[in-house]
Amino acid sequence: MRKKAITLIASEETYKNLSTFETIDQLNETVRTYKEMLSTELNKTCVAVLDLLHRYSAKYTGVSFLRKNQIGELIGKSRRTIIRACKKLEELGIIRQYEMKRNSDMQQTSNAIVIQPLEEVFGSNHQNVTQEEIENPIVSSSKKMEMSHQENNLYSLKQNIINKRYNGDETEFTSNRVPKKFKDLASNFYDSANTIEELWKVVKCATSKLDYTLSEITDMACDSFRQLVRQIKKNRIRKNIYACYWGIVNNILDQMFYEERYELEKELGVI
C-alpha cells in the first residue's frame, strides 16, 4: 500500500495552528486530569513520556516536536519503547501525532506531538463513528485487528453488566472515600473495588472546583452511572468506561448549571 504523503511543513505558523490550549494553566489541568482519570491505563513509561511532552509544550501550548530518540535519552528508555508508549497515548486519545517535513528540502522531520483537550477525548466517546474513520474509510488489516480486540473487550464488559456477575467480596474493600450510596449502586454491576474507586475519581475530578454538597454530587454520580450502564448495554462506548463516564458526568453538570441559572433569573425577574 502506498504511503500517505506528508503535507504539513514544520514551521512556527504550523505549530501555532496545531496548538490546542489558550493558556498553560489549561494544559496543566488537562495533563493532571489525564493522569488521575486514566491511572489504570497508563504504565510508568507512558506517564514519564506524557510528563516530558508536557514540559516541552510551553512555547506552542500543547505542541512539542521532540524526536523519539531525544525522548528516550531524556527518560532513559529505548526508541522502540518510546514509540510503543506514544502509540498507547495516541490510542487513548491523549495525544495526536502529525508527520512533518522540512521546508528547506521537503524531507521528513520529527513529528509534531499534540496533547489533546479533555473535550476532544471525552466529549465524543459515545459516538458511533469516529473522526478517524470518516477521514480514513480504508482501514488497514492491523487496524481491523485492533478494532476487533476492542469489540471483544466491550462484549465481555457488556456481558458482565447484563449478567451482574457479583460475588460480594472485593467491593467490601472499597475506599471509605466513596459514598455508600454510590458504592452500593456500582457494586451491583462491578465486583472490583478498584473500578468503583476509579469511577468515583472521575466524579471528584469533574466537581473539584464546583460548589455542591456531597449529597448533591452523589445523587448526580448515581444518575450518571445509570446512564453509563445504558450506554454499555446498547454497545455505544467507543473507548474505555471512564472516558464515557466523564462525558456523561459533564453533560449532567451542564444541565444542572443551566437549570440553576434559569431558576435564579426567574427569581430575579430577568425572564
Number of C-alpha atoms within 10 A of each C-alpha: 4 4 5 6 7 13 11 18 19 21 13 10 10 14 22 14 11 18 18 19 18 11 12 16 10 16 22 14 12 20 21 13 17 20 17 15 22 18 13 11 13 19 12 10 17 20 18 17 20 22 15 16 21 20 13 16 21 14 13 22 23 31 27 24 20 17 15 19 14 15 19 18 12 12 13 11 16 14 16 12 14 24 15 13 21 22 16 17 21 17 12 18 18 23 22 18 18 15 16 21 18 14 13 8 7 14 11 15 15 17 19 21 23 25 28 21 21 20 13 12 19 21 17 18 24 20 12 10 11 13 9 9 10 9 8 10 8 9 11 11 9 9 11 11 11 12 14 12 12 15 15 12 13 21 15 12 17 18 14 15 18 13 9 14 14 16 12 12 10 14 22 14 10 18 14 10 9 18 15 13 13 19 23 15 14 23 22 15 18 22 20 19 18 16 18 22 19 18 22 25 20 23 21 16 15 16 15 10 8 10 9 11 8 10 11 10 18 20 13 17 24 19 15 22 20 13 16 22 18 13 18 21 17 10 16 16 21 20 19 16 18 20 25 23 26 25 23 24 22 19 14 14 19 12 11 13 11 11 12 12 12 14 12 13 12 11 10 9 8 8 9
